Amino acid sequence: MAMKRNFLITLSVNTLFAPLLMLVLLSGCESSPPQVRTAVPITWGESSTLALSSQPENISQPWRKIVVLTKGVLTIGLQSSTDGGKVRLHVKNGTGKRSIFQKEIDLAPRSPVNATLNVDAGTYFMVLEPLNGQLLNASLASRFQPEDPDALSGADKSREGAQQLTAAQAKEGAVSYRDGNRTDWFRYDASSAETLQIRFQGIDQAKGLRVECITPTGVSFDLTGQDKLVLRDPGTVWLRVYADQADSGGGYKLTTFSSPFLGTERKGLILKFNGNNATVNMGIEDGVREGLKGFLQRADGSLVDFVIEKALQRSSTAKSTSTFKDVDLNSTVHFEKKMNGTR
């Protein structure tokens, strides 16, 4: 008897919830709108043109799609290039089924309007719906400000997780402010006095990348792309590669070259400089000759290499591949010794 009662109860429960279960299963199988597959990706910071009409057969614009990699604030900019009109902005979730944001906007001719919303990582679709029945030409752009620009940077976002640099071995990487991967730290450990050359190159259409260099003595300055440091004692050089602003990012290549520091042979003084040229107050009787290589060290620790282009009795003309910027007059000039002791 008990077995029969249990069977009847089970049958009743299944009969009661079968329609509800079927409804849940059917709703879960509901396909995404076809525009999800044809949505046009938006390039950050660039405008996308839309032609809007209230007549379905005249609607030519596909949906716009953006991918957000981390939590932050999404700003959508709208602007009409015709007579203006009223539109409703829909922002839909990653399946395209549900609007997570709606806003009615009056677009005046050539007057930009912004809509902002907080978003998590994911894919979002933007749709403009015309409300006044007239043809409307508009443009749509987007910007993204991550809550934490280094949310996805990994361990090398700080000195504690800095990547190790080895002389003559290139390191390649990429940083992006809006993608939450803003910073890469590197360290170079010098075991003895040496001359360190640092080359930095942006790749993959990099934009707004900067490199901060911190010397073993704590002096900080920005690299120019081709830089040299004289390390008179053992120590660590720190390099911070980072995307400067919200629209900055791209790939890069970082290489260091090391050579022994051989001391200095002579000293001179900068009398004047202009661009790539400078005048040094050393005469030819002191051994300065055309073709002799030298360098001067700025207050921030970076170097300017130059070559004596014209040797005169009282002063000589020096020419550099870089500019003599941020150089104090009467700065000390050094001429490097050669390995064999010749100039």
ZIWO-V367336 format. One line per field, one symbol per residue. ss: DSSP state (A for helix, B for strand, O for the rest). psi: psi as a letter, one per 20 degrees, with the letter a starting at -180 (. if undefined). burial: # if it has 9 or more other ideal C-beta (glycine too) atoms within 8 Angstrom, else .. Layout:
# ZIWO-V367336
ss->???
psi->???
burial->???
This chain:
# ZIWO-V367336
ss->OAAAAAAAAAAAAAAAAAAAAAAAAAAAOOOOOOAAAAOBBOOOOOOBBBBBOOOAAAOOOOOBBBBBOOOBBBBBBBBBOOOOBBBBBBBBOOOOOOBBBBBBBBBOBOOOBBBBBBBOOBBBBBBBBBOOOOOBBBBBBBBBBBOOOOOOOOAAAOAAAOBBOOOOOOBBBBBBOOOOBOBBBBBBBBOOOBBBBBBBBBBBBBBOBBBBBBOOOOOBBBOOOBBBBBBOOOBBBBBBBBBOOOOOBBBBBBBBBBBBOOOBBBBBBBBBBBOOBBBBOOOAAAOOOOOOBBBBBOOOOBBBBBBBBBBOOOOBBBBOOOOOOOOOOOOBBBBBOOOOOOO
psi->ghggghgggghggghgighgghggghhhipqqqhhhhjppqpppiqqpppoqqiphiioiprqqpqppirqapppppqppjcirrprpppoqahijhppipqpppooqpkoqpqpqqpqrpapqppppoqijjqppprqprqqpoqgoikhjhahjirhhkqqppqpjoqpqaqqpghjkmhppqqqpopirprpppppppprllqpkqqppporhjjpprpqihoqpqooiqqappppopqpgrhjqrarrppqqpqqqojaqgrqappgrqodjqqpplpriijjprpipqaqqprhiirqoqrpohpprghrqpqpqhrqlqkppqjqppqpqqrhjir.
burial->..................................##..##.#.#...#.####.........####.#.###########.#.##########..#....#..##.#.#.#.#.#.#.#..#.########....###########..#####..###..###.#.....#.################.#..########.##..####.######....#.#..######...#.#######...############..#...##.####.#...####.###...##..#######..########..##..####.#.#.#..#...#.#####......
